[in-house]
Amino acid sequence: MLLRYLQLLRWPNLLLVALTQFLVHEFIFSDAFQAAASAGQTGMTTRLSVWQLFALIFSTLCVTAVGYLINDLHDLEIDRINRPEKMVVGKHISIRSVKRMAWLLGLAGFLLALWLALTVAPLYYILLYPLGLAALWLYSVRLKQLGWPGNLLVSVFCAGVTALVWLAEQNAWWEFSLRQSQSAHALQKLLLLYLLFAFLSNLYREWLKDLQDLPGDKAHGRLTLPVRLGPHKARLWSFGAGLIFLLTVFLFALQLHAQGKTTAFFFLLLFIATPLLYSLATLFKAQSQQHYKRHANIAKFIMFTGVLMIVFL
């Protein structure tokens, strides 16, 4: 039964979220502040303690998990068509249990976010939690039916996983910017490019998933791009998003090369640019839902390797 609950909560996705926030904090912010301290800048340190970092990660996981549960509750009929073999709600776990789990996770995440807002982050930080839950609910009940607006919202959330760490460390960041303006400027470029990377990689995967889920979405009147435009035009839109993503990857690579981050540069070219080029080159050969699933998995692999690249930034 535990495996069913883990499946319900999309544990690989939650692991990716947790890993992203942990690596961003430890290998970007902590490393930058420690380097400044080693250069004689006393008092340069991150504001988040170990427990506060884990609280930030867990509260983010709670929001994400609640979003998945709400989505599953609203997609019962569509999932019976698109992925019946993966259905958990109503089949292995009751709808009532899923609703109870959503409430408990939502409450736990809110309490952690409140503690963070009172101890380390600005007080308005607590507003992000209910706003995030409201946006995910709106996505599940309305925006997802409209197709691309829902895709954009989910992609913004994906980029927001990194942005939350930046926000939580903003006091230390401003001090770092004042004392080490040149280093802060270079680091800010990488962070902004990484946020764009996260947004575009998820958007590309979202549109590939919509192609994969065309039968169920069409049967239930969901107005995704493939339903609105047909598979051929939807592939063109997906290719366009992937091409913009590829250009961003090359821009990222140029920035890494300019800053002397050789390992990250080659890692990006080998594990991100290469599979993305392959996906784009073969996208128009895809005809079946299984083909689109393969391309969506390539996009997911790129997102995963993008997280690992943080270690070298």
C-alpha positions as CSV (number, residue, x, y, z in Angstrom):
1,M,0.0,0.0,0.0
2,L,2.9,2.3,0.7
3,L,4.0,2.0,-2.9
4,R,0.5,3.0,-4.0
5,Y,0.7,6.2,-1.9
6,L,4.2,7.0,-3.3
7,Q,2.9,6.4,-6.8
8,L,-0.1,8.7,-6.1
9,L,2.3,11.5,-4.9
10,R,4.5,11.2,-8.0
11,W,7.5,10.5,-5.8
12,P,10.1,10.9,-8.6
13,N,8.8,14.4,-9.3
14,L,8.9,15.2,-5.6
15,L,12.4,13.9,-5.3
16,L,13.4,16.2,-8.3
17,V,11.8,19.2,-6.5
18,A,13.6,18.5,-3.2
19,L,16.9,17.8,-5.0
20,T,16.6,21.1,-7.0
21,Q,16.1,23.3,-3.9
22,F,18.8,21.5,-1.9
23,L,21.4,21.7,-4.7
24,V,20.6,25.3,-5.5
25,H,21.0,26.3,-1.8
26,E,24.2,24.3,-1.2
27,F,26.1,24.6,-4.5
28,I,25.1,28.1,-5.6
29,F,24.3,30.2,-2.6
30,S,26.4,28.5,0.1
31,D,29.4,28.1,-2.1
32,A,29.2,31.8,-3.3
33,F,29.0,33.1,0.3
34,Q,31.7,30.8,1.5
35,A,34.0,32.0,-1.3
36,A,33.3,35.6,-0.3
37,A,34.1,34.7,3.4
38,S,37.3,33.1,2.3
39,A,38.2,36.3,0.4
40,G,38.0,38.2,3.7
41,Q,34.4,39.3,3.6
42,T,33.5,38.5,7.2
43,G,29.9,37.6,8.2
44,M,29.0,36.3,4.7
45,T,26.8,33.3,5.3
46,T,23.4,31.9,4.3
47,R,20.4,32.9,6.4
48,L,18.7,29.5,6.3
49,S,19.8,26.9,8.9
50,V,19.7,23.2,8.1
51,W,16.3,22.9,9.7
52,Q,14.9,26.0,7.9
53,L,16.2,24.7,4.6
54,F,14.4,21.3,5.2
55,A,11.3,23.2,6.2
56,L,11.4,25.2,2.9
57,I,11.9,22.0,0.9
58,F,9.1,20.1,2.7
59,S,6.6,23.0,2.4
60,T,7.3,23.1,-1.3
61,L,6.8,19.4,-1.5
62,C,3.5,19.7,0.3
63,V,2.2,22.3,-2.2
64,T,3.4,20.2,-5.1
65,A,1.8,17.0,-3.7
66,V,-1.5,18.7,-3.0
67,G,-1.5,19.9,-6.6
68,Y,-1.0,16.4,-7.8
69,L,-3.9,15.1,-5.6
70,I,-6.3,17.8,-6.7
71,N,-5.3,17.1,-10.3
72,D,-6.0,13.4,-9.9
73,L,-9.4,14.0,-8.3
74,H,-10.4,16.1,-11.3
75,D,-8.9,13.8,-14.0
76,L,-10.5,10.5,-13.0
77,E,-12.5,10.0,-16.2
78,I,-9.7,11.2,-18.5
79,D,-7.1,9.0,-16.8
80,R,-9.3,6.0,-17.4
81,I,-8.6,6.6,-21.1
82,N,-5.1,8.0,-21.2
83,R,-3.4,5.9,-18.5
84,P,-5.7,3.3,-17.0
85,E,-2.8,1.1,-15.9
86,K,-1.4,4.0,-13.7
87,M,-4.7,4.9,-12.0
88,V,-4.6,4.8,-8.2
89,V,-7.5,7.1,-7.1
90,G,-10.7,5.2,-6.8
91,K,-9.0,2.0,-7.7
92,H,-6.4,1.3,-5.0
93,I,-6.9,4.3,-2.7
94,S,-10.4,5.7,-2.0
95,I,-11.4,9.2,-3.1
96,R,-12.1,10.1,0.6
97,S,-8.6,9.1,1.6
98,V,-7.1,11.2,-1.2
99,K,-9.1,14.3,0.0
100,R,-8.0,13.7,3.6
101,M,-4.4,13.4,2.5
102,A,-4.6,16.7,0.5
103,W,-6.0,18.6,3.6
104,L,-3.3,17.2,5.9
105,L,-0.4,17.9,3.5
106,G,-1.8,21.4,2.8
107,L,-2.0,22.2,6.6
108,A,1.5,20.8,7.3
109,G,3.0,22.9,4.4
110,F,1.2,26.0,5.6
111,L,2.5,25.7,9.2
112,L,6.0,25.2,7.9
113,A,5.7,28.2,5.6
114,L,4.3,30.3,8.5
115,W,7.3,29.4,10.6
116,L,9.7,30.3,7.8
117,A,8.0,33.6,7.3
118,L,8.2,34.5,11.0
119,T,11.9,33.4,11.4
120,V,13.8,34.0,8.2
121,A,11.8,35.2,5.2
122,P,9.8,38.4,4.8
123,L,6.3,38.1,6.4
124,Y,4.6,38.3,3.1
125,Y,6.3,35.0,2.2
126,I,3.4,33.3,3.9
127,L,1.0,34.7,1.3
128,L,2.8,32.7,-1.4
129,Y,1.5,29.4,0.1
130,P,-2.2,30.0,-0.2
131,L,-1.7,31.7,-3.5
132,G,0.2,28.7,-4.7
133,L,-2.5,26.3,-3.6
134,A,-5.2,28.5,-5.2
135,A,-3.3,28.7,-8.4
136,L,-2.9,24.9,-8.5
137,W,-6.7,24.4,-7.8
138,L,-7.5,26.9,-10.6
139,Y,-5.2,25.0,-12.9
140,S,-6.9,21.7,-12.2
141,V,-10.5,22.9,-12.4
142,R,-10.2,25.5,-15.2
143,L,-6.8,26.3,-16.8
144,K,-6.0,22.7,-17.6
145,Q,-9.1,22.6,-19.6
146,L,-7.9,25.5,-21.7
147,G,-4.6,24.0,-22.7
148,W,-1.7,26.4,-23.0
149,P,-2.7,28.7,-20.1
150,G,-2.4,25.7,-17.8
151,N,0.9,24.7,-19.5
152,L,2.3,28.1,-18.8
153,L,1.2,28.1,-15.2
154,V,2.8,24.7,-14.5
155,S,6.1,25.9,-16.1
156,V,6.1,29.0,-14.0
157,F,5.7,26.8,-10.9
158,C,8.7,24.7,-12.1
159,A,10.9,27.8,-12.3
160,G,9.5,28.9,-9.0
161,V,11.1,26.0,-7.2
162,T,14.5,27.6,-7.6
163,A,13.1,31.2,-7.2
164,L,11.8,30.2,-3.7
165,V,15.3,29.5,-2.5
166,W,16.5,32.8,-3.9
167,L,13.6,34.6,-2.1
168,A,14.3,32.9,1.2
169,E,17.9,34.0,1.0
170,Q,17.2,37.5,-0.2
171,N,18.7,39.3,2.8
172,A,22.0,37.4,2.5
173,W,21.8,38.0,-1.3
174,W,21.5,41.8,-1.0
175,E,24.5,41.8,1.4
176,F,26.5,39.6,-1.0
177,S,25.5,42.0,-3.9
178,L,26.8,45.0,-2.0
179,R,30.1,43.4,-1.0
180,Q,30.8,41.3,-4.1
181,S,29.0,43.2,-6.9
182,Q,30.9,41.6,-9.7
183,S,30.5,38.0,-8.5
184,A,26.9,38.7,-7.6
185,H,26.2,40.0,-11.2
186,A,27.8,36.9,-12.8
187,L,25.9,34.6,-10.4
188,Q,22.6,36.4,-11.1
189,K,23.0,35.8,-14.9
190,L,23.4,32.1,-14.2
191,L,20.4,32.0,-11.9
192,L,18.2,33.9,-14.4
193,L,19.2,31.6,-17.2
194,Y,18.5,28.6,-15.0
195,L,15.0,29.9,-14.2
196,L,14.4,30.3,-17.9
197,F,15.9,26.8,-18.5
198,A,13.5,25.3,-16.0
199,F,10.5,27.2,-17.5
200,L,11.2,26.2,-21.1
201,S,12.2,22.6,-20.4
202,N,8.9,22.0,-18.6
203,L,6.9,23.8,-21.2
204,Y,8.4,21.6,-23.9
205,R,7.5,18.5,-21.9
206,E,4.0,19.8,-21.2
207,W,3.2,20.1,-24.9
208,L,4.7,16.7,-25.7
209,K,2.5,15.2,-22.9
210,D,-0.6,16.9,-24.4
211,L,0.2,15.1,-27.7
212,Q,0.5,11.9,-25.8
213,D,-2.8,12.5,-24.0
214,L,-4.8,13.5,-27.1
215,P,-7.4,10.7,-27.0
216,G,-8.6,11.3,-23.4
217,D,-8.4,15.1,-23.7
218,K,-10.4,15.1,-26.9
219,A,-13.0,12.7,-25.5
220,H,-13.6,15.0,-22.5
221,G,-13.5,18.4,-24.3
222,R,-10.2,19.6,-22.9
223,L,-8.9,22.3,-25.2
224,T,-5.2,21.5,-25.3
225,L,-3.1,22.5,-28.4
226,P,-3.5,19.1,-30.1
227,V,-7.3,19.2,-29.6
228,R,-7.5,22.8,-30.8
229,L,-5.1,22.6,-33.7
230,G,-4.7,18.9,-34.5
231,P,-1.5,16.8,-34.0
232,H,0.5,18.3,-36.9
233,K,0.1,21.9,-35.9
234,A,0.6,21.0,-32.3
235,R,3.9,19.4,-33.2
236,L,4.9,22.7,-34.9
237,W,4.2,24.5,-31.6
238,S,6.1,21.9,-29.6
239,F,9.0,22.2,-32.1
240,G,9.0,26.0,-31.8
241,A,9.1,25.7,-28.0
242,G,11.9,23.2,-28.2
243,L,13.8,25.4,-30.6
244,I,13.6,28.4,-28.2
245,F,14.6,26.1,-25.4
246,L,17.6,24.9,-27.5
247,L,18.7,28.5,-28.1
248,T,18.5,29.2,-24.4
249,V,20.6,26.1,-23.7
250,F,23.3,27.4,-26.1
251,L,23.1,30.9,-24.5
252,F,23.5,29.2,-21.2
253,A,26.5,27.3,-22.5
254,L,28.2,30.5,-23.8
255,Q,27.7,32.1,-20.4
256,L,29.2,29.1,-18.6
257,H,32.2,29.1,-21.0
258,A,32.7,32.9,-20.5
259,Q,32.7,32.4,-16.7
260,G,35.3,29.5,-17.0
261,K,32.9,26.8,-15.8
262,T,34.3,24.2,-18.1
263,T,32.8,21.1,-16.5
264,A,29.3,22.6,-16.5
265,F,29.8,23.7,-20.1
266,F,30.6,20.2,-21.4
267,F,27.9,18.6,-19.1
268,L,25.3,20.9,-20.6
269,L,26.3,20.1,-24.2
270,L,26.5,16.4,-23.6
271,F,23.5,15.6,-21.4
272,I,21.1,18.5,-22.3
273,A,21.8,19.9,-25.7
274,T,22.5,16.5,-27.4
275,P,19.2,14.7,-26.3
276,L,17.3,17.9,-27.0
277,L,18.7,18.0,-30.6
278,Y,17.8,14.4,-31.0
279,S,14.3,15.0,-29.8
280,L,13.8,18.0,-32.1
281,A,15.3,16.1,-35.1
282,T,12.9,13.2,-34.7
283,L,9.8,14.9,-33.5
284,F,8.0,15.0,-36.8
285,K,8.5,11.3,-37.3
286,A,6.3,10.7,-34.2
287,Q,2.9,9.4,-35.0
288,S,1.6,7.4,-32.0
289,Q,1.0,8.1,-28.4
290,Q,3.9,5.8,-27.6
291,H,6.3,7.9,-29.7
292,Y,5.1,11.1,-27.9
293,K,5.6,9.4,-24.6
294,R,9.2,8.7,-25.6
295,H,9.8,12.3,-26.4
296,A,8.2,13.4,-23.2
297,N,10.6,11.1,-21.3
298,I,13.5,12.6,-23.1
299,A,12.3,16.0,-21.9
300,K,12.0,14.7,-18.4
301,F,15.6,13.3,-18.6
302,I,16.8,16.8,-19.7
303,M,15.0,18.3,-16.7
304,F,16.7,15.8,-14.4
305,T,20.2,16.4,-15.9
306,G,19.5,20.1,-15.6
307,V,19.1,19.6,-11.9
308,L,22.4,17.7,-11.7
309,M,24.1,20.5,-13.6
310,I,23.6,22.7,-10.5
311,V,26.5,20.9,-8.8
312,F,28.9,22.4,-11.4
313,L,27.5,25.9,-11.5
